[in-house]
């Protein structure tokens, strides 16, 4: 048996050609584009926030009337007429809304509507919606009657409107008072 020394075998060496460091070439380019993209994102976010503020000032909703409908042991239903004011120069089309009603700082009723209305520019319309209140909400308000004898009820109506012409829902919040009788 004959062994050849390993050193006598031809060696295969691979030579790698080094490429220039891409980070040194792409670095300034990437930083410039990254700054541009971040600037665009910031501008889009700021413009979206500004348009939400404009949308909130565009509409004012107030309670026009509230009529009890039917009652069960656990629930009372009401028909509420809402006055929708469009305070912009563009017509406002509403195809849905959701809202909550607080009386004297306490949750009282909530409602939704898929009724579609169109409010011309700088005009107003009435919208009738049905709301539900639990028996507990009614009990809380009866308790408030004694505490607030002769004082008006404070209400807060808040929610959002859906419009087919808007990417975002239009928020609204209205605070007011309901006089229940003559002050002493």
KAZI-V675928 format. One record per residue. N is the residue number from 1. RES is the residue in three letters. SS is DSSP state (hx for helix, st for strand, lp for the rest). PHI is phi in whole degrees, -180 to 180 (999 if undefined). Layout:
n = [N/N]
res = [RES/RES]
ss = [SS/SS]
phi = [PHI/PHI]
This chain:
n = [1/2/3/4/5/6/7/8/9/10/11/12/13/14/15/16/17/18/19/20/21/22/23/24/25/26/27/28/29/30/31/32/33/34/35/36/37/38/39/40/41/42/43/44/45/46/47/48/49/50/51/52/53/54/55/56/57/58/59/60/61/62/63/64/65/66/67/68/69/70/71/72/73/74/75/76/77/78/79/80/81/82/83/84/85/86/87/88/89/90/91/92/93/94/95/96/97/98/99/100/101/102/103/104/105/106/107/108/109/110/111/112/113/114/115/116/117/118/119/120/121/122/123/124/125/126/127/128/129/130/131/132/133/134/135/136/137/138/139/140/141/142/143/144/145/146/147/148/149/150/151/152/153/154/155/156/157/158/159/160/161/162/163/164/165/166/167/168/169/170/171/172/173/174/175/176/177/178/179/180/181/182/183/184]
res = [UNK/UNK/UNK/UNK/UNK/UNK/UNK/UNK/UNK/UNK/UNK/UNK/UNK/UNK/UNK/UNK/UNK/UNK/UNK/UNK/UNK/UNK/UNK/UNK/UNK/UNK/UNK/UNK/UNK/UNK/UNK/UNK/UNK/UNK/UNK/UNK/UNK/UNK/UNK/UNK/UNK/UNK/UNK/UNK/UNK/UNK/UNK/UNK/UNK/UNK/UNK/UNK/UNK/UNK/UNK/UNK/UNK/UNK/UNK/UNK/UNK/UNK/UNK/UNK/UNK/UNK/UNK/UNK/UNK/UNK/UNK/UNK/UNK/UNK/UNK/UNK/UNK/UNK/UNK/UNK/UNK/UNK/UNK/UNK/UNK/UNK/UNK/UNK/UNK/UNK/UNK/UNK/UNK/UNK/UNK/UNK/UNK/UNK/UNK/UNK/UNK/UNK/UNK/UNK/UNK/UNK/UNK/UNK/UNK/UNK/UNK/UNK/UNK/UNK/UNK/UNK/UNK/UNK/UNK/UNK/UNK/UNK/UNK/UNK/UNK/UNK/UNK/UNK/UNK/UNK/UNK/UNK/UNK/UNK/UNK/UNK/UNK/UNK/UNK/UNK/UNK/UNK/UNK/UNK/UNK/UNK/UNK/UNK/UNK/UNK/UNK/UNK/UNK/UNK/UNK/UNK/UNK/UNK/UNK/UNK/UNK/UNK/UNK/UNK/UNK/UNK/UNK/UNK/UNK/UNK/UNK/UNK/UNK/UNK/UNK/UNK/UNK/UNK/UNK/UNK/UNK/UNK/UNK/UNK]
ss = [lp/lp/lp/lp/lp/hx/hx/hx/lp/lp/lp/lp/lp/lp/lp/lp/lp/lp/lp/lp/lp/hx/hx/hx/hx/hx/hx/hx/hx/hx/hx/hx/hx/hx/hx/hx/hx/hx/hx/hx/hx/hx/hx/hx/hx/hx/hx/hx/hx/hx/hx/hx/hx/hx/hx/hx/hx/hx/st/st/st/st/st/st/st/st/st/st/st/st/st/lp/lp/lp/st/st/st/st/st/st/st/st/st/st/st/st/lp/lp/lp/lp/lp/st/st/st/lp/st/st/st/st/st/st/st/st/lp/lp/st/st/st/st/st/st/st/st/lp/lp/lp/st/st/st/lp/lp/lp/st/st/st/st/st/st/st/st/st/st/st/st/hx/hx/hx/hx/hx/hx/hx/hx/hx/hx/hx/hx/hx/lp/lp/lp/lp/lp/st/st/st/st/st/st/st/st/st/st/lp/lp/lp/lp/lp/lp/lp/st/st/st/st/st/st/st/st/st/lp/lp/lp/lp/lp/lp]
phi = [999/-121/-112/-96/-65/-68/-64/-80/-74/-69/-98/-108/-115/-105/-107/-95/-90/-77/-97/-65/-66/-66/-66/-74/-85/-83/-51/-63/-63/-64/-63/-63/-70/-64/-64/-64/-65/-63/-63/-65/-62/-62/-63/-64/-64/-65/-69/-65/-65/-65/-70/-67/-64/-61/-64/-66/-81/-72/-128/-130/-124/-134/-82/-96/-161/-142/-123/-67/-105/-125/-136/-122/-61/-111/-151/-123/-110/-132/-106/-113/-98/-108/-94/-105/-105/-99/-101/-124/-83/-111/-61/-118/-106/-114/-119/177/-158/-138/-159/-129/-120/-110/-118/53/79/-117/-57/-122/-149/-142/-159/-138/-150/-113/-68/-101/-134/-123/-112/-61/-60/49/-142/-141/-142/-99/-129/-98/-134/-104/-128/-123/-128/-79/-61/-69/-64/-67/-60/-60/-73/-63/-64/-69/-58/-65/-67/-107/-50/83/-103/-71/-82/-90/-128/-136/-112/-139/172/-148/-108/-107/-132/-63/-90/-122/-72/-113/-68/-99/-77/-145/-155/-130/-120/-160/-133/-120/-81/-100/-179/-73/-75/-69]
